[in-house]
């Protein structure tokens, strides 16, 4: 008998997947920044974190830490985490979403300790987090709008216009009726009306959906600016008076330190946002409606074959998405107690699109991405108030910098719905 040999040529051996170096490189750079700039050559002095507020169940004293010591300690931890990320990349082990979240939290705390060191100011954590949630509201509604539309196969670049239209109609109706809740009811109508135009051209006439979305954004800016200049400014007490949705604190829950004030002492618009996100997370993946929506967005021909009305489903879901975006627009006026101003949505619709992509067309992921962008803006506002060595202009740029780097560096390879932007013709 002769022994048989196996020819393990490269063509017969399954090639290993290439090592993904992107995340380890990012972690390493941030870890070195934290250890060196926030620790070794950090600012002298102490940083004060205010955790509790008056009215909480129990008092929590302010946390005072050495800026340099905190920078060194947290820097060492994130350096170790960066080394772990390199090891698991070489071994091709997948880390869960908890790893970047934990790394990000530690890096932000290290940055806050450095920024507040020796400034004499107090960093109010409750105010920082509450501001982050508030600033995330239009982003979350906008991201949910984009998600519903694109899961149905319609690319909705017009989120910016829908937010602005919702803000405009909410302000006008609330001012005329003298009731912010009336404005809240009117806002989704404005968003849905913009969606009507989008679906009319996208579904009936097969117009490029990106082009029609951009055109709608410009159109809404033009119409609202014209009406603001010619109508609202002529009699602002009638047409553009400030109306604000009151906060509705939930008993007991709102008295929980930190999270109580952040999550359970909000106005009804924020509570509606909670319901919308939870409902979409359930119904998109666990209902007949969600199955049909995903079917027309992934394979409309197959959906049509089993009896699903593809274009009707797309139109209906896009109108629903527009109404959701309109609710988000109400935040700018009745949600914040402000009068309407020209272009007050300030590009939030585009950031909402980025949140949707970063969240991989998943309600939960889009929520976390929107909160990230809202936190970055709230962080910039907080740092300006306490005085930091960071230039104010850079702080104003912070949310947009985070948006660009998050989408470009952390998304990886995402797969949008296969039939998005493709008109369905029987």
N, C-alpha and C positions, 0 to 999 in steps of 0.2 A: 504494500500500500504506500502510496505517496501522499505526502501532506499537501493539501490545497492552499494556495496563497491567495490573498485578496489584494487586488491592486487599488490602493487608496490614492488614486490620482486626484488632483484638485477638482476635476470635473465630476468625480463621484462623491466628494465630500461636500456636504451642505455648507455653503458659506455663511459665516456669522454675519449678523446685521452690523452695519457700521456703528462705531461708538458715537453716541450723541453728546457732543462736547458743548453745545450751546448753553445749557443750564449750568453745568459745572463752571464754565468760564464766567458767567454772570455772577454766580454765587461767590466765586473767588475774588472777583473785583470788588464787589460790595463788602465782603468780609475784610479785605485789606483796607478799604476806606474806613470801615468802622473801627478796626483795631488801631490803625496809624493815626488818622485824622481826628477821630472822636476819643481815642484813648491816649496814645503815646504823646501826641502833640496837641491834645485837646485843651479846652478852656479851663482855667482855674475857677474855683467857686463851687457853689451848690445850686442844685435845681430843685424846685419845689413843685410837686404834683398834688393838685387838689382833687381828691377822689369823691368826697361826699358833698351834698348841698343841704341847705336847711329844709327841714320837713321829712328827712329820711327816717326810716324805722330806728336806726341807731347811727350814732356819730362815728365817722372814720376820720382819724386825724390826718393832716397833711403828711405826705411822704417826702422827706428831704434827703437827697442823696448827693454824694460828691460826683461832680460831672466827670472828672478824670477817672475815678475808680469805676464808675458805671460803664464808661466807654471801654476801659480795659477788660472788665469782666465780660461784658456782652460781646466785645470784640473777639475774645478768646473763644467764646461759645460759637459764634458764627463762623470763625475760622475752622473750628472742628467740624461744623456742619458742612462747610465747603469741601473739606477733605473727604467727608463721608460721601458727598455727591460725586466726587471724582471716582471714588472706589466703586460705588454702585454703577456708575456709567461704564467703567471698565468691565465689570462683571455682568453688565447688561441687565441689571435688576431695576425693576420699576418702583419708584417711590410714589406714595399716594399724594393726594392734594394737600394733606396736612403739612408736608415738609415745606413747600414754598410759603404756606400761610404762616407757619411758625417762624421761619427765617425772616419773613417780612415784618412780623410783629417785633421780633428782637432788634432788627435793624432800625425800625422806626423809633423804638424806645431809646436806643443808643443815640440816634440823631436828636431826639427831643432833649435828652440829658445834656448833650453837647450844646444845643441851641439855647437852652435856658440857663446854662452855667454862668453865674455871676451877673446875670441881667437884672436881678432883683424882682423879676416878674414871677407870677405863679401860672403854671400850666393847668388850666381847669379841664380835667379829663372828661367830665360829664358834658360840659359845653362843647368840647371838641367833637365828641361822638354824636351829640344831638345835632350839631351843625352838619356833620357828615351825613347823617340820615336825611336831614331836611334838604340838603343840596343834591342828594341822590334821588329824590322823589321824581322829578321830571325825567331823569335818566332811566330810572326803572320803568316808568310807564312807557317811555319811548322805546326801550329795549324790548318790552313785551309786545308793543305794537309791531316792531320789525320782525320779531320772532313769529308771530301769528301770520303775518303777511308772507314771509319767505318760506315758512313751512308749507304754505299753500301754493307756493310757486310764483308769487308776485314780489319783485324787489321793490321795497318802499324807501326810496331816498327822500321822500317828502315828509319824513317825520319832523324835520325842522319846521316846515310850514304848518303842519298839524298842531304842533306845540304852540306856535305863535297865534294861529287862528283860535285855538282853545283859550289862550290867555286873553285875547281881544274880546271875544264874545262873553267870556265869564265876567270881565270887568264891566262891559257895557250893560249887560243884563242885571248884574248885581247892583250897579249904580242906579239904574232906572227903577228897579223894584225895591231898592234899599234893603236887600237881603242877600248875603253872600251865598246862601244855599241855592238860591235861584241861579246865580252865576255858575255854581258847581254843576247844576243840572244842564245848563246851556253849553258848557264847554265840550262835552263829547259830541254834541250835534255839529259843532264847528269842525272838529276833527273828522267826523264821518262825511261831511260835505266835501272836504278836500279829497277824501278817499273815493268819493263818487266820481270825481273828475279823473282820478288816477285809474280806476278800473274801467271807466268808459273808453279811454284811449288805449289802455294796455290790453284789455280783453276783446273789445269790439273791433278796434282798428289796428291792433298789433304794433302799436308804437313802442319803440325801445323804452323799456321801463326806467332805466337810469336817466335818460334824457327827459322824459316827462316828469320824473321826480324832481330833478333840478329846476325845470321850468316852473313847476308848482311852488317850489320854495321861493323863487324870485317873484312869482305872481302874488303870493300871500304877503310877502314883505311890501310889495308895491301897494296893494289894496289897503292893508292895515295902516301903512304910513300915510297914504292919501286921506283915509277917513280920520286918522288921528289929527292931521293938520287942518282939515276942513270942518270937522264936526266936533270931535272930542275937545279940542282946545278952545272952541267957541263958548261952550258952556260946560266946563268940567264938573260942576256940582251936579249936573243932571246926568251927563254921559260918562264921566270918568272919576267919580268920587271913590275914595278908598273904602273898601269893605273887606273884612277879614273873618275867616272861619275861626270860631273860638276853639281853644283847646278843650278836649274832653278827657280829663284824667280818669283812668280806670281805678276805682277804689282798691286799696291795699297794694295792688301791683305797681302803681305809680310811685309808691313810697319806698320801693326797693332801691338801695343805693346804686347809683350809676345807671344800671340798665332800666330801672323803673322810670326815671326821668327821660331816658332816651327813647324807649319803646312804647311806654304806656301813658305818656302825658302829651299826646299829640292831637291834632285836629282830625276831623272825619276823613279828609283826603288821604292821610297816611294810613288810617285803618282800612280804607278801601284798597289801598295799594297792597297791604298784607293779604287781603282776600283775593285780589287779582292774581298775585304771584302763586299763592297756594293752589288756587283753582286751576290755573294753567298747568302747574307742575303735575297735578293729578289728571286733568282731562286730556292734556296733549298726549299722554302715554297710556292712559288707562280708561279710555272711553271710545264709543263708536265715532263720536264727532272728531276726536283726535286722530283716530285711525284713518278716517276719510281725509282729513286735512293733510296728514303726512303722505297718504297715497297719491293725492293730486299734486303734491310737491315733489315726490320722488319718481313716480311712474304714472303719469296721467292716462296713458293709453290703457294700461292694465286696469286702472280705476274705472275708466269708461266701460271697459269690457264687462265688469261685474255690476254695472248699473249705476255708478256714481256720476252725478252730473258735475263734470269737472269745472266748467266755467262758472256755473252757478255757485258751486262751493267756494271757488276762488273769490268771486265778488262778495259773497256773504261774509267770508272771513276777513277780507280786506276792509270792509266797512266796519266790522267789529274792531279790527286793529286800529282804524282811524279814530273810533270813539275812545279807545284806551289812550291813545296819544293826546286827544283833546283833554281828557281828564288830567294828564300830566301838565298840559299847558295852564290849567287853572291854578297850579302852584305859583306861577309867577305873579298872579294878581290876587285873587281872593285867598289863596293859600298862604301868601306872605303879607297880605294887608297893603299891597302897593297898587297905585294907579297904573294903567297901561302906559307903556312907553315904546317908542319905535325900536323894532328889532330886539326886544328885551329877551328873547330866547337865546340870543348870543351864541349860536352854534351848538347848543346842547343836543339838538337832534342828531348831529353828526357823531358826537361823543356817545350817544345812545346806540347808534349803529355799531360803533367800536365795541361797546359793552356786549352787544348781542353776539358779535363775532368772537370776542374773547371768551364768552360763555358757551360757545359752540352750539348756538341755537337751542339751548336748554334753559328753561326759566330759572332754575336754581343757579346755574353758572352765570347767566346774564345778571341776576340779582347781585351776586358777589362782585362781578366786574364793575357794575354801576356803583356799588358801595365803595369800591377801591377808588374810583374817580372822584366820588363825592368827598371821601376822606382826604384826598390830596388837596382839594380846594379848601376844605375846612382847616386843614393843617396850615396852609398858606395864610389864611385869615388869622389864625391863632398866633402864629409866629410874628406876624406884623404887629399884633397888639402888645406882645410882651417885649419886643425889641430883640433882634438877633443880628449877628454879623452878616446874614444873608441879605443881599440886595432885594428891595421890594419888587423890582421889576422881575427878578428871577422867581420870587414867590408867586407873582401873578401868572407866570408861565407854568408853574408847577403842574396843574391838572392836565395841561396839554402835553407837557413833556412825559408825564406818566402814561397818558393815552398812547402816544407814539411808541414808547419803549415797550409797553405792555403788549400792544397788538403786534409789533414787529418782532419782539424778542421772546415772548412767552406763549404765543398762540401755538407755535409749532405748525404742523400740517393739519389744517382743519378741512373738513369736507362739508360744503354747504348742501342743501337739498338739490338733488340731481337735476330737477326740472325748473329751478328758479330762474325767472327771467325769460322762459321759453313759452311763447303763446301756444295754446292748444287749439289745433285745427282738426276737426273730425274728417 
